[in-house]
Every structure is written in structure tokens, then in C-alpha cells.
Amino acid sequence: MAYFEGCVPETVSCGGDLPTGSLEERFGRPQGNGGELDKSTKSLQSEMESGSRIEGFRFKESDWDTTHWQNNLRVIWNIFQVLSYHEESLFLSDCSNSPPGFTLLQLLTSDVTYPIPPTCIVMNGKLYLSSSKYRGMARFGIKSRPNLFQHGPCNNGNYRGLYDYDDAHCLFSDFWPPSATSWVDRCQSWPKPRIVHDIVRNGCHCVAIGHKLGNHYNTEWRISFSLAEQILVNSMNHCQFLVYGLLKIYLKEVINNGLDDKDKLLCSYHVKTAVFWMIQTNIMPFWCPENLLECFWLCFKLIIKWVYQGYCPNFFISENNMFLSNIHGEAQQDLFTRLYGLYEKGLASLLHSACIGSFVIKMLFIPGGIICTNDRKLISEIRFDAEVSEEIQISSLIPTKDLYHCLKALHTVEQIRGLCLTEYQAGLLQALTVHILQGTAFVLADMYPNRGTNKVKFITDKISRNMLKLTSKFGFISDMLYFAIFYYKTFRWIEALSVLEITKGRLAQPYLMYDNNVNKERYIEAVGGLSWSTKIRKALAKDVTLHNDIINIYINELVPEQQNCMQNNETLVSIPPFVLLHMLEVLCYKHIDIRRAHTALYDLQVLVQYNREGYIDDAYKDISWQILGICQQVCGNLQAALDSYHQSLQQYPNHQIQTATEMRIRDLLQRFQ
């Protein structure tokens, strides 16, 4: 979410004339509410996702970046472009005193009056938007979140321990910058004219960061082509994408291995730039699977050449030397020595990568051993399955809060089914369909709980059960727990326990893959080489997610936690399947056999306290201790429940349920009095 208080006009007329009126009238001042914008301003914001995950990679370190900008603010490159706008506030680019790839942004105004807007400065009698002040205002507007810090022009954080993310605040330009015109002329062989046209038509962004060696570091803005780069990556053929992924792995596990963060001078953006240049300067037939390692080696040699020369040309503005600020002098010499040492080892240096070493052996020494994965990932089968499983869990955020959203999502799935899908895409669609059917089943069950005729209740109940049977058949092993939740919610405890017994047996399989926990030999023996769809059903488990926008349709005992999460803008509660299984056993047996309820409670307590199998990640310990306390309280062990709630408070607050925990503690203390 972008924040631009202090420099966001409500309406500014630019229909051929420059804006008039005092700056204080046109530009608001920061309010004392943490920089929060009103609803009318929020509707003016747009965002774009980028980063490794959007490009198609699912490595553990792959990030997810989001770029935010205000729709009523635009950057133009010459004064005649003013005529294209009416109510937007315009900033005229001034590149005359900035290094290539950077610019100053002059606010087009008829006068300069005082007080100056908080995000602007005056230079030579003109008003300029300050990148450092803009970043500060954006940072001021972000509500406090754990482990959120400033990283260049971005606010950096981590989502539930799954992946890193960057939120960048910028301005948008509908026009292609003149400094990148030479790139258009250079595109003779790659990319295709249609793609070049799309890239130019989509414009670019200006990110709030200046050149470290520029004269106006705190005021300059960097011209960003992140959207263009995303289009270029999507236009790569299979071999080109594999080379790009191979270089990213090689950079992390070989070039930068063992280095401190301050010594990691090369980054994935340099790698991407090298691939772009190499594709453009080599004929297309060259990029085929048989030449995979040769293509990789040419890109690596190009990077060595750049380091030796101390010049890495930006792909769109070649005059922009991306090594200028940090790769020079002694650091440049050390990096070149390191890279040349790897170069002398030849392709054998790839064997230093734990991730791809075994694949390289097959490529080099096994006849016909070239690896061509349809999923565009040069990683082992087990690691691929783990990453895709994680990706599906992240992607299970399709709205299912009401019947309209459910039917809309199902209609979309029906349309996608008619397309020609890869095996990976088909598996992903299968998992997402299961997720939609689960949400639809619970929404239907909640529509007629205490109203409507018995016939209507019977029909909706039957439809919900049939949907959940399908999800149990085609979904992850852990998806069977939704069926058990449904039976528990509708007071059919024996049926719920029957489902739980089957689920427990399937989760106990020695080849089960959950998160990164898997017996590799057993897994390969059981499902190695099978389709991704089959692996989902037979060998994979994931966390169970309870969406907070449909609170009352899951487990009543967890309603306070879901409400607390929703108040903290958390969209869902994620629970490890083993924890939820034992919780449902406790809750069901409590109504049937209290002795077996205590047995299930003991199993849950051993799991949470000792976690010998590593089935509870640190990010889920807060909710796991909370569930243990709830089950202990249900079984009447109040002191143990109180201790578990205190343990929950001591964990990393990933689910933001502290208020619910404190409320439960207060209720227990009142009972003790």
C-alpha cells in the first residue's frame, strides 16, 4: 500500500494549463494517524507484483515484490505530454544533472509558495519531489509489523516464514523514457516486435532511490523497468529460462557461498541482465536444451568480462553502469579473482552446488542425460515437489467468503480446464479447485443452519458432503481434515472420528512429504516419477487454512482466535495438520468417550511440547500452543491450559492472536478466584 500524504492533490486541472492555487490548498499535510489515507485516496492506488516468485521460481529464498503508486500522479518526459492529462498531478523528468538511469522530478506548478509540501524541496526556484522524503513518508504510513525494515527504496519483511517480500513505493509514467529509445532500436532479433510494442506501450516507473555517487542522492529517482523485465522473462523459451534459473542457483550456492552480506557484490539482477544481453546478441536456434550448459557458460563469461572491465550496462539504458557504485577498486579485484578461479575449474565448478550437482553429473557423463523439465525448474524432484506444495499453500487465497465468490471462482476454473495445461499447471488447478470446493461446501452449510425447510437443509447438507468427499479424494491428504471439521460442526462425531482415523493412517505413511520433512528414499520409491496430480493425493500434506472472513463455519472453539486475526488484518489461520487432527479427536471423543479424549490430548501434548518429527514450524508454534491450551481447558485441566496459553504468548506472534490468548488467560484466572 502506497502512502503519499503531503503530496497527493485531490483534483488538479492540467488541461493545457499548469495547476493553479496555493500548494497548501492542493497538497494535504500528514495527519497524526500513522499516515493512514482516507478511503477516497486509497481508491487511487495501483500495485504490481514482481520478484522471483512472479517470474516462476520457487526456491526457498525466492522473494515476492510489490510496487505501489498513486494513479493521480504521473511522470512525463517532455512538456508536450501535459496535453494527455486532465486531473492528474504531473512531474516533469529532469535528467540533465543525474547519472544515466536516474532523474529529478520537477512538480509542474505555476508558482512556488510556502510552506513547502513535506515531500518536496526547492532547487533553483523550482519545486522537486524528494525521493528520500517520499520514502520516509511511505515508511511513516506503514503500520508497525514484526521484522519490517528499510531496504533501499523498499520496506522489507517476511510472510509467515514462507518467503521474503519487498514493498516499493514509486511513481508511474505512461510514456517510454527518451533515454531508453536506443533499446527499441537495438531490438532486431529479440524480443519480437509485438513484445517490444507492448513493453513501450506499458511505460515505466520511477522508484524512490537516488544514485549513491550522484549529486542529488536524496532527491533523485531511479528509472525502473520492472514491468518490462517481467514481460521479457515470460517471453523466454524453455532453455533460456533454465539458464536464468541455473545462474541464480550458481550465484547463491557457488559464487556467493560463504560470503557475508556486505561482500555479496553480485546480485540476481546482474544475472538477469547478463541473460538478457546474451539472448539478444545470439541467434535464437542457439538456445536449445542441447546447448544448455554452453549457454550457461557464455553468460558466466560475460559476467566475468563485466567485472574485469568494471562496467555492467543496464539492458534498457546501456549508459547506466550498474557496477559504478559498489564494484570498483579492491572489491572489484577480489571479485574478479574469485570468478576467475571458478572459470579455471570449468563446468566442474557446478558440482559445488548442492542443489544441482547431481544433475550436472548426468548432463556431463550420462549419454542422452540432458534434463528437460516441463515445469521450468532445474531442481531435484523432491525439492520441486516441496516448493510446489508450498506454492499451492500460498496460492490458496481465492475468496470463498460467500456463494457469489465461490461460483465465480468455479466458473473461472471451468474455463481454465479447457486450456492446454502442463502437468504442473494441471496439478495446481486441481489443488485450487479442491480449495474452492471446500469453501463452497462450508458456505452452503452455513446458509441454512437454523432457517429454511427440512428439505432445503437436507439438500444443502448433501451437496456440502458430496463436495467434501470430492476434495478428500482429489486433494492433499490433509484436505480430509476439512471433512472431519464439517462432521464435527454438524454434531456427527462418530463420522468425524471415522474420517480422522483414515487421515491418521495416511499421514503416518513413511513416504509422506509435509513442508520440508520427507524420507527421500521412501518418497522416491513410492511416488517417484508419478504425475504431480497423483503425488498430491498419495503422498503430500499441507497446513489447514481457516479463512477469517467466514469465521463461524469452522470450529467454534477457534472463533476468538479467528476474530483476533481478522482485527489484525490477517486473512487466515494456518494450522499444522497433525495438530488439528489431535484437536478434532479431543473435541469429538469428549462427547463419546472421555477416556479416549484424554488419550488424544496426551498425544497432542507430546507433539506440541517435544515436536520430535519437526512437524511444527516455529511460525506455527503460537497457534499450536493455543490449541493445546484450548483442548486442555475443554478436558478440565485448567492449570495446564493456563501454562499452555502463557507458552503461546512467548512464541513468535505469527498469527496475531495475543489478544485472544490474554482473554482466555483472564477467564481462567477468574475461575481460580
C-alpha positions in Angstrom: 0.0 0.0 0.0 1.5 3.3 -1.1 1.4 6.3 1.2 1.9 9.8 -0.2 0.4 12.1 2.3 1.7 15.6 1.9 1.9 15.3 -1.9 -1.4 14.0 -3.1 -3.8 16.5 -4.7 -7.5 15.7 -4.7 -8.1 17.3 -8.1 -5.7 19.3 -10.3 -6.6 20.5 -13.7 -3.9 20.1 -16.3 -5.9 20.5 -19.5 -3.2 22.5 -21.3 -2.7 24.9 -18.4 -0.5 24.4 -15.4 -2.2 23.8 -12.0 -3.1 26.9 -10.0 -3.9 27.5 -6.4 -1.7 27.5 -3.3 0.3 24.4 -2.6 -1.2 24.3 0.9 -4.7 24.0 -0.6 -3.7 21.4 -3.2 -1.4 19.3 -1.1 -2.5 17.8 2.2 -0.4 17.7 5.3 0.5 14.4 7.2 -2.1 13.6 9.8 -1.4 12.2 13.3 -2.9 8.8 12.4 0.2 7.0 11.4 0.0 8.2 7.8 -3.3 6.3 7.1 -5.0 7.5 4.0 -8.8 8.1 3.7 -10.9 5.8 1.6 -11.1 8.2 -1.3 -7.3 8.3 -1.6 -6.9 4.5 -1.2 -9.1 4.0 -4.3 -6.5 6.0 -6.3 -3.7 3.4 -5.7 -2.4 0.7 -8.0 0.1 -2.0 -7.5 2.2 -4.5 -9.5 3.7 -7.8 -8.3 7.2 -8.8 -9.3 10.2 -10.7 -8.0 11.4 -14.3 -8.4 8.1 -15.9 -7.5 6.2 -13.9 -10.1 8.9 -14.8 -12.7 8.2 -18.5 -12.0 10.9 -19.6 -9.5 10.0 -21.4 -6.2 13.3 -21.5 -4.5 13.4 -21.2 -0.7 14.9 -17.7 -0.9 12.6 -16.5 -3.8 11.0 -13.2 -2.9 7.8 -11.6 -3.7 7.9 -7.8 -4.5 5.1 -5.4 -4.8 5.3 -2.0 -6.4 2.8 0.7 -5.4 1.9 4.0 -7.0 -0.8 6.7 -6.9 -3.0 6.8 -10.0 -3.4 10.6 -9.8 0.4 11.2 -10.0 2.2 10.8 -13.3 5.7 11.4 -14.6 6.2 12.9 -18.1 9.4 13.3 -20.1 8.7 16.4 -22.1 6.3 19.4 -21.6 4.1 18.5 -24.6 2.9 15.3 -22.8 1.0 17.6 -20.4 -1.8 17.6 -23.0 -2.6 13.9 -22.4 -3.8 14.6 -18.9 -6.7 16.3 -17.2 -6.9 15.8 -13.4 -3.5 14.2 -12.7 -0.6 15.9 -10.9 2.4 15.9 -13.2 6.1 15.6 -12.5 8.5 16.6 -15.3 11.7 14.5 -15.6 14.9 16.4 -15.5 17.9 14.1 -16.3 20.4 16.9 -17.1 22.2 16.7 -13.8 21.7 13.0 -13.0 23.7 9.8 -13.9 22.2 7.7 -16.7 19.1 5.8 -15.5 18.3 8.4 -12.8 16.2 11.6 -12.9 15.0 14.5 -10.9 11.2 15.0 -10.8 10.0 18.6 -11.0 6.5 19.3 -9.9 4.7 21.3 -12.6 3.2 24.2 -10.8 2.5 27.8 -11.7 4.3 29.1 -8.6 6.3 28.2 -5.5 4.6 29.2 -2.3 5.2 28.5 1.3 5.1 26.3 3.3 6.7 23.8 1.1 5.0 20.3 0.9 6.7 17.8 3.3 7.9 15.6 0.4 9.3 18.4 -1.8 12.3 20.6 -1.9 13.2 23.9 -3.7 16.2 23.9 -6.1 16.9 26.8 -8.4 13.5 28.3 -7.8 11.7 25.1 -8.8 9.9 22.5 -6.7 11.2 18.9 -6.8 9.9 15.8 -5.3 12.5 14.3 -2.9 12.9 10.6 -3.1 14.3 10.3 0.5 11.3 12.3 1.9 8.9 10.3 -0.1 10.4 7.0 1.3 10.2 8.5 4.8 6.5 9.4 4.3 5.8 5.9 2.9 7.6 4.3 5.9 5.7 6.6 8.2 2.4 5.3 6.7 3.2 1.7 7.2 1.7 0.2 10.4 4.3 -1.5 12.6 4.9 -5.1 11.7 7.4 -7.6 13.1 10.8 -7.7 11.3 9.9 -4.9 8.8 12.8 -2.8 7.9 14.0 -0.4 5.2 16.0 -2.0 2.3 16.9 0.5 -0.4 13.7 2.0 -1.7 11.6 -0.8 -0.2 10.0 -1.9 3.0 11.3 -5.5 3.5 9.7 -8.2 5.6 8.9 -11.9 5.7 5.5 -13.6 5.3 4.8 -16.4 7.8 8.3 -17.6 7.4 7.5 -18.7 3.8 9.1 -16.0 1.7 10.6 -12.5 1.8 8.7 -9.6 0.3 9.6 -6.0 -0.7 7.1 -3.2 -0.9 8.4 -0.4 -3.1 6.8 3.0 -3.5 7.2 4.8 -6.8 5.6 6.9 -9.5 4.3 5.7 -12.8 4.9 7.1 -16.3 2.6 6.2 -19.2 5.4 7.1 -21.7 8.6 5.3 -22.6 11.7 7.4 -21.4 13.8 9.0 -24.1 17.0 7.7 -22.5 15.8 4.1 -23.4 15.0 4.8 -27.0 18.2 3.1 -28.1 16.9 -0.1 -26.6 13.9 -0.1 -29.0 16.3 0.4 -32.0 18.5 -2.4 -30.7 15.7 -5.0 -30.6 16.2 -6.6 -34.1 16.3 -10.3 -33.2 14.9 -10.4 -29.7 12.4 -9.7 -28.3 9.8 -9.9 -31.1 8.3 -6.6 -32.4 4.9 -7.3 -30.8 6.6 -7.7 -27.3 8.6 -4.5 -27.9 5.4 -2.7 -28.7 3.7 -4.0 -25.5 6.7 -3.0 -23.4 6.9 0.5 -24.7 3.1 1.0 -24.5 3.1 0.0 -20.8 5.6 2.7 -19.8 7.9 2.5 -16.8 8.2 3.5 -13.1 10.4 5.9 -11.1 11.5 4.3 -7.8 12.3 6.5 -4.8 16.1 5.9 -4.6 19.0 8.0 -6.0 22.4 7.1 -7.3 24.9 6.8 -4.5 27.5 8.7 -6.4 25.1 11.3 -7.9 25.0 14.9 -6.9 21.4 14.7 -5.7 21.2 11.3 -4.0 18.4 12.3 -1.6 16.3 13.8 -4.4 17.0 11.6 -7.5 14.7 8.8 -8.6 15.7 5.6 -10.4 14.0 4.8 -13.7 12.7 1.3 -13.2 11.8 -1.2 -16.0 10.5 -4.0 -13.7 7.3 -4.5 -15.8 9.3 -4.7 -19.0 11.7 -7.2 -17.4 8.8 -9.3 -16.3 7.4 -9.4 -19.9 10.9 -10.3 -21.2 11.2 -13.2 -18.7 7.8 -14.5 -19.7 8.9 -14.4 -23.4 12.0 -16.6 -22.8 11.9 -20.1 -24.3 12.4 -23.2 -22.2 16.2 -23.3 -22.5 16.6 -19.5 -21.8 14.6 -19.8 -18.6 16.6 -22.8 -17.4 19.8 -20.9 -18.0 18.4 -18.0 -16.0 17.5 -20.3 -13.1 20.8 -22.1 -13.3 22.7 -18.8 -13.0 20.6 -17.8 -10.0 21.4 -21.1 -8.2 25.1 -20.8 -9.2 25.2 -17.3 -7.8 23.7 -18.2 -4.5 25.4 -21.6 -3.9 28.7 -21.2 -5.6 29.7 -17.5 -6.2 28.3 -16.0 -3.0 28.7 -19.2 -0.9 30.4 -18.4 2.5 30.4 -14.6 1.9 29.0 -12.0 4.3 26.1 -9.9 3.0 28.4 -6.9 2.6 30.7 -8.9 0.4 28.0 -10.2 -1.9 28.6 -7.7 -4.7 26.9 -9.6 -7.5 23.1 -10.0 -7.3 20.4 -11.7 -9.2 19.6 -8.5 -11.1 23.1 -8.6 -12.6 22.5 -12.3 -13.6 19.2 -11.3 -15.2 20.9 -8.5 -17.2 23.6 -10.9 -18.5 20.9 -13.3 -19.7 19.0 -10.5 -21.5 22.2 -9.3 -23.2 23.3 -12.8 -24.2 19.8 -13.7 -25.7 19.7 -10.5 -27.7 23.2 -10.9 -29.1 22.9 -14.6 -30.1 20.7 -16.2 -32.7 17.6 -17.9 -31.5 18.4 -21.5 -32.6 21.4 -21.4 -30.3 19.1 -21.5 -27.3 18.1 -25.2 -27.2 18.3 -27.9 -24.5 21.4 -29.5 -26.1 23.3 -26.2 -25.6 22.1 -25.6 -22.1 25.5 -25.8 -20.4 27.2 -23.9 -23.2 24.6 -21.1 -22.9 25.2 -21.0 -19.2 28.9 -20.8 -19.6 28.7 -18.0 -22.1 26.6 -15.9 -19.7 29.0 -16.6 -16.9 31.9 -15.5 -19.1 30.0 -12.3 -19.9 29.7 -11.6 -16.2 33.4 -12.1 -15.7 34.1 -9.8 -18.6 31.9 -7.1 -17.0 33.7 -7.5 -13.6 37.1 -7.3 -15.3 36.1 -4.1 -17.1 34.2 -2.7 -14.1 31.2 -2.0 -16.4 27.8 -3.7 -16.3 25.5 -2.0 -18.8 21.8 -1.8 -17.9 19.8 -3.6 -20.5 17.5 -0.7 -21.3 19.8 2.2 -20.7 23.3 0.9 -21.6 25.0 4.1 -20.4 23.9 3.2 -16.9 26.9 1.3 -15.4 25.3 -0.8 -12.6 28.8 -1.6 -11.1 29.7 2.0 -10.6 28.6 2.4 -7.0 30.0 -0.8 -5.4 32.2 -2.9 -7.8 35.4 -1.0 -8.2 38.9 -0.8 -6.7 39.9 -3.6 -4.3 36.4 -5.1 -4.2 36.4 -5.4 -8.0 39.8 -7.1 -8.0 38.7 -9.6 -5.2 35.5 -10.4 -7.1 37.3 -11.0 -10.4 39.9 -13.3 -8.7 37.0 -15.3 -7.2 35.2 -15.6 -10.5 38.3 -16.4 -12.5 39.1 -19.2 -10.0 35.7 -20.7 -10.8 36.3 -20.2 -14.5 39.5 -22.2 -14.4 37.6 -25.1 -12.9 35.3 -25.1 -15.8 31.8 -26.6 -15.7 33.0 -28.8 -12.9 32.5 -25.8 -10.6 28.8 -26.5 -10.9 29.4 -29.6 -8.7 29.9 -27.2 -5.8 26.1 -26.6 -5.8 24.3 -29.0 -3.5 21.1 -28.3 -5.4 22.1 -29.1 -9.0 25.4 -31.0 -8.7 23.7 -34.4 -9.4 22.0 -33.0 -12.4 25.3 -31.7 -13.8 26.8 -35.2 -13.5 24.0 -36.6 -15.6 24.4 -33.9 -18.2 28.2 -34.3 -18.4 28.7 -38.0 -18.1 25.5 -39.9 -19.0 24.7 -40.2 -22.7 21.4 -38.6 -23.5 21.3 -37.3 -20.0 20.1 -33.8 -20.7 17.4 -32.8 -18.3 14.4 -31.1 -19.8 11.7 -30.4 -17.2 8.3 -29.3 -18.3 8.0 -27.3 -15.1 10.8 -25.0 -16.0 12.7 -25.7 -12.8 16.2 -27.1 -12.6 15.9 -28.6 -9.2 15.6 -32.2 -7.9 12.2 -33.9 -8.0 11.9 -33.9 -4.2 12.8 -30.2 -3.9 10.5 -29.4 -6.7 7.6 -31.2 -5.1 8.2 -29.4 -1.8 8.4 -26.0 -3.4 5.2 -26.6 -5.5 3.4 -27.8 -2.4 4.4 -24.6 -0.6 3.3 -22.5 -3.6 -0.1 -24.1 -3.6 -0.5 -23.3 0.0 0.4 -19.7 -0.7 -1.9 -19.6 -3.6 -4.9 -20.9 -1.7 -6.2 -17.4 -1.1 -9.1 -17.3 -3.6 -12.1 -15.5 -2.0 -14.7 -18.0 -0.7 -16.5 -15.8 1.7 -19.9 -16.0 0.1 -21.7 -18.1 -2.6 -21.1 -15.4 -5.2 -17.3 -15.6 -4.9 -17.4 -19.4 -4.8 -19.4 -19.7 -8.0 -17.3 -17.1 -9.7 -14.1 -19.0 -8.8 -15.7 -22.3 -10.0 -16.7 -20.7 -13.3 -13.1 -19.5 -13.8 -11.8 -23.0 -13.1 -14.2 -24.4 -15.7 -12.9 -22.0 -18.3 -9.2 -22.8 -17.5 -9.9 -26.6 -17.7 -10.4 -26.2 -21.5 -6.9 -24.8 -22.0 -3.8 -26.9 -22.9 -2.1 -27.2 -19.5 1.3 -28.6 -18.5 1.4 -31.3 -15.8 2.4 -28.7 -13.2 -0.4 -26.4 -14.2 -3.0 -29.2 -14.1 -1.8 -30.2 -10.6 -2.0 -26.6 -9.4 -5.5 -26.3 -10.9 -6.6 -29.5 -9.2 -5.4 -28.2 -5.8 -7.0 -24.8 -6.2 -10.3 -26.5 -7.3 -10.2 -28.5 -4.1 -9.7 -25.3 -2.1 -12.7 -23.7 -3.9 -15.0 -26.7 -3.3 -14.1 -26.7 0.4 -15.0 -23.1 0.8 -18.2 -23.6 -1.2 -19.2 -26.6 1.0 -18.8 -24.7 4.2 -20.6 -21.6 2.9 -23.6 -23.7 1.8 -23.7 -25.5 5.2 -23.8 -22.1 6.9 -26.6 -20.7 4.8 -29.4 -22.7 6.3 -28.4 -23.8 9.8 -31.5 -22.6 11.7 -33.8 -21.5 8.9 -35.4 -23.0 5.9 -37.3 -26.2 5.5 -36.0 -29.6 6.4 -35.9 -30.4 2.7 -33.7 -27.4 2.0 -31.4 -28.3 4.9 -31.1 -31.9 3.7 -30.3 -30.9 0.2 -27.6 -28.3 1.1 -26.1 -30.8 3.6 -25.9 -33.5 1.0 -24.3 -31.1 -1.6 -21.7 -30.0 1.0 -20.9 -33.6 1.9 -20.5 -34.6 -1.7 -18.2 -31.6 -2.3 -16.0 -32.5 0.6 -15.9 -36.2 -0.5 -14.5 -35.0 -3.8 -11.9 -32.8 -2.1 -10.9 -35.8 0.1 -10.5 -37.9 -3.0 -8.5 -35.5 -5.2 -6.9 -33.1 -2.7 -3.9 -33.3 -0.4 -4.0 -36.0 2.4 -4.5 -33.1 4.9 -7.6 -31.9 3.0 -9.5 -34.8 4.6 -9.4 -32.8 7.8 -11.9 -30.4 6.3 -14.4 -33.3 6.0 -13.8 -34.1 9.7 -14.4 -30.4 10.6 -17.7 -30.5 8.7 -18.9 -33.6 10.6 -17.8 -32.1 13.9 -19.6 -28.8 13.1 -22.8 -30.7 12.4 -22.5 -32.9 15.5 -21.7 -36.1 13.7 -18.8 -37.1 16.0 -18.7 -40.8 15.1 -18.5 -39.9 11.3 -15.8 -37.3 12.1 -13.7 -39.8 14.1 -14.0 -42.3 11.2 -12.5 -39.7 8.8 -9.8 -38.8 11.3 -8.8 -42.5 11.7 -8.3 -42.8 7.9 -6.5 -39.5 7.8 -4.2 -40.5 10.7 -3.2 -43.7 8.8 -2.4 -41.8 5.6 -0.4 -39.2 7.5 1.6 -41.9 9.1 2.9 -43.2 5.8 6.7 -43.3 5.7 6.9 -41.5 2.4 4.7 -38.5 3.4 6.0 -35.1 2.4 5.0 -32.3 4.7 6.8 -29.0 4.2 10.5 -30.0 4.0 10.0 -33.2 6.1 10.3 -36.3 3.9 12.2 -39.6 3.8 13.7 -39.1 0.4 14.3 -42.8 -0.3 10.8 -43.9 0.7 9.3 -41.0 -1.2 11.1 -41.8 -4.5 10.3 -45.5 -4.0 6.6 -44.8 -3.5 5.7 -42.0 -5.9 8.9 -41.1 -7.8 8.2 -40.4 -11.4 4.4 -40.3 -11.0 2.3 -37.3 -12.1 2.1 -34.3 -9.8 -1.7 -34.9 -9.5 -1.1 -38.4 -8.1 1.6 -37.2 -5.7 -1.0 -34.7 -4.3 -3.4 -37.5 -3.5 -1.0 -40.1 -2.2 2.0 -38.5 -0.5 1.6 -34.8 0.2 0.2 -32.9 3.1 -0.1 -29.1 3.8 -1.3 -26.8 6.5 -5.0 -26.4 7.0 -6.1 -22.8 6.5 -9.2 -21.3 8.1 -10.3 -18.2 6.3 -11.2 -15.4 8.7 -13.8 -13.8 6.5 -16.1 -16.8 7.1 -15.4 -17.2 10.9 -18.5 -19.1 12.2 -18.4 -22.0 9.8 -15.4 -23.9 11.1 -14.6 -24.8 14.7 -16.4 -22.8 17.4 -13.6 -23.3 19.8 -11.3 -21.2 17.5 -13.7 -18.3 16.8 -11.9 -15.9 19.3 -8.6 -16.6 17.6 -10.0 -16.0 14.1 -11.7 -12.8 15.3 -8.4 -11.6 16.7 -6.6 -12.4 13.5 -9.2 -10.5 11.4 -8.8 -7.5 13.7 -5.1 -7.5 12.9 -5.7 -7.7 9.1 -4.7 -11.4 9.0 -6.7 -13.2 6.3 -6.4 -16.7 7.6 -5.3 -19.0 10.4 -2.9 -21.8 9.3 -2.7 -24.9 11.5 -0.3 -27.9 11.1 -2.4 -30.9 10.1 -1.1 -33.1 12.9 -2.1 -30.5 15.5 -5.6 -30.1 14.0 -6.1 -33.9 13.8 -5.4 -34.4 17.5 -7.6 -31.4 18.4 -10.5 -32.8 16.5 -10.0 -36.1 18.2 -10.2 -34.5 21.6 -13.3 -32.5 20.7 -15.1 -35.4 19.2 -14.2 -38.0 21.9 -15.3 -35.6 24.6 -18.9 -36.3 23.6 -18.4 -40.0 23.2 -15.6 -41.4 25.4 -13.8 -39.1 27.8 -11.1 -41.6 28.4 -10.1 -41.7 24.8 -10.3 -37.9 24.7 -7.6 -37.7 27.4 -5.5 -40.2 25.3 -5.8 -37.9 22.3 -5.0 -34.9 24.5 -1.8 -36.7 25.7 -0.8 -37.3 22.0 -1.3 -33.6 21.2 0.7 -32.5 24.3 3.6 -34.7 23.3 3.5 -33.4 19.7 3.5 -29.7 20.8 5.9 -29.9 23.6 8.6 -32.1 22.0 7.9 -31.8 18.2 10.3 -34.8 17.6 9.3 -35.2 14.0 9.7 -31.5 13.2 6.1 -31.2 12.1 5.5 -27.8 13.8 7.5 -25.0 12.3 8.4 -22.0 14.5 5.9 -19.9 12.6 3.1 -22.1 13.9 4.1 -22.6 17.5 1.8 -19.8 18.7 -1.4 -21.4 17.3 -0.2 -24.9 18.3 0.3 -24.0 22.0 -3.0 -22.1 21.8 -4.8 -25.2 20.5 -3.2 -27.4 23.2 -4.5 -24.9 25.9 -8.0 -25.0 24.4 -8.1 -28.8 24.4 -6.7 -28.9 28.0 -9.4 -26.4 29.1 -12.1 -28.5 27.3 -11.0 -31.6 29.2 -11.0 -29.7 32.5 -7.2 -29.4 33.1 -7.3 -25.6 33.8 -3.8 -25.2 35.2 -2.2 -27.0 32.3 -4.3 -24.8 29.9 -3.1 -21.7 31.7 0.5 -22.8 31.2 -0.1 -23.5 27.5 -1.6 -20.1 27.0 1.4 -18.5 28.6 3.6 -20.6 26.3 1.7 -19.3 23.3 2.4 -15.7 24.3 6.1 -16.4 24.4 6.2 -17.7 20.7 6.7 -15.5 17.7 3.3 -13.8 17.1 2.9 -15.1 13.6 -0.9 -15.4 13.8 -1.5 -12.2 15.8 -3.7 -14.0 18.4 -2.2 -12.4 21.6 -5.5 -10.6 22.5 -7.4 -13.9 22.3 -4.8 -15.6 24.4 -4.9 -12.9 27.0 -8.7 -13.1 27.1 -8.6 -16.8 27.7 -6.0 -16.3 30.5 -8.2 -13.7 32.2 -11.2 -16.1 32.0 -9.2 -18.9 33.6 -7.9 -16.6 36.4 -11.4 -15.6 37.2 -12.3 -19.3 37.6 -9.5 -19.8 40.0 -10.7 -17.0 42.3 
